[in-house]
Amino acid sequence: MGIFSKLKAALSKTVKLLNTDVRDLFKSSGRLVDEEFLEELFSMLIKTDMGVSASSEIIDTIRKQFRGRVVHMPEIVDILKVKLKQLMAQPIAPINYAAKGPTVIMVCGVNGSGKTTTIAKLTRMFIAEQKKVVLGASDTFRAAAVEQLTIWANRLGAEIVTGQSGSDPASVAHKAIARTLEINADICIVDTAGRLQTQKNLMMELEKIRRVMGKLVPESPHEVILILDATTGQNGISQAKYFTESVKCTGIILAKLDGTAKGGVTVTIRKQMNLPVKFIGVGETADDLEIFDSDKFVDALFDES
C-alpha cells in the first residue's frame, strides 16, 4: 500500500462516520443553510472528537459564507477541507536531529498508550535509514515492558540497555546515553514508565530523567515525544497539557489511529496545544508509522474512493 492508501485505511472508521453523516444532511435538491442545518453539522463534527472550539470555528465560517443559501454536499465538503487544513497547518519536520553527536529522544505517555510499539516503529525507521540505534529501557517497574522492548531491539537490530527491576529509571537513561556515546551510535531512544498525568511524583521522575540526559549530551533530549492513544479522544488533550508542562514535550505521535472513529481529535490537538503531530500509527506492524502531513490527512478524511 502507498502512504495515502495506508492513511485512508487507518482513518476508515472516521471517514465512514464523517462522510455518511455529511451525506445524510443533504437531499438531492440541496439543503438550506439555516440554524437547524448548522446545529446538525456541528453535532456531526463533535462525534469525530474535533472538539467544541475547532467545530465552532468551522460552523462560523460556513454560516458567514452560506447562510440563507441552498447548498449541495460538495460545496460544504470543500469548505470543511479548506478550514481543517488551516486549523491543522504545521511544517513537516518529524525529528529534530542534533547538530552534532547523537540525537537523544525521550518517549513518554500514559499506560497503554502504545509507547513500546511506537518506539519499535521509530527504531525500524531509523535503522532503515542506516542509523545505529540504542534503546534505554527506563520503565524499570514493569518487567513485561523491558522484555517487550528487548524482543523488539533484538528483532530490529538495535542495542538495548536495561537496569535492575525497580532501579532508578534515570540511571538507566544515563547508562543508555553513555553506551550511545561509547559505540558512536546515531540515535538514543529512552522509554519511560507509563503514568497518569496527574501522578505528581512520577511526573517529577520524568523531569529527573530529562535532567540526567542533559548532563551527558548538552541540549538533550532533542525530542520529548508524547505518545497519545487516538482512541482516548478528548482525554488526550489533558494528557498533552500535563506532560508538556512537566517535561516540555516537543511533539506528539498519535498511536492506534486505525482503531478509532475519533480521528478528529488530531484537529483539537493541533488547535489547542500547538504541538506538532510528528507521526501517526496506521497499523500494528513495525512499518506502520507515517510522517504526519496535515494536508494529506484532511484529504484522506473525505476520500471515499
Secondary structure, 3 states (H helix, E strand, C coil): CCHHHHHHHHCHHHHHHHHHHHHHCCECCEEECCHHHHHHHHHHHHHCCCCHHHHHHHHHHHHHHHCCCEECHHHHHHHHHHHHHHHHCCCCCCCCCCCCCCEEEEEECCCCCCHHHHHHHHHHHHHHCCCCEEEEEECCCCHHHHHHHHHHHHHHCCEEECCCCCCCHHHHHHHHHHHHHHCCCCEEEEEECCCCCCCHHHHHHHHHHHHHHHHHCCCCCCEEEEEEEHHHCCHHHHHHHHHHHHHCCCEEEEECHHHCCCCCHHHHHHHHHCCCEEEEECCCCCCCEEECCHHHHHHHHCCCC
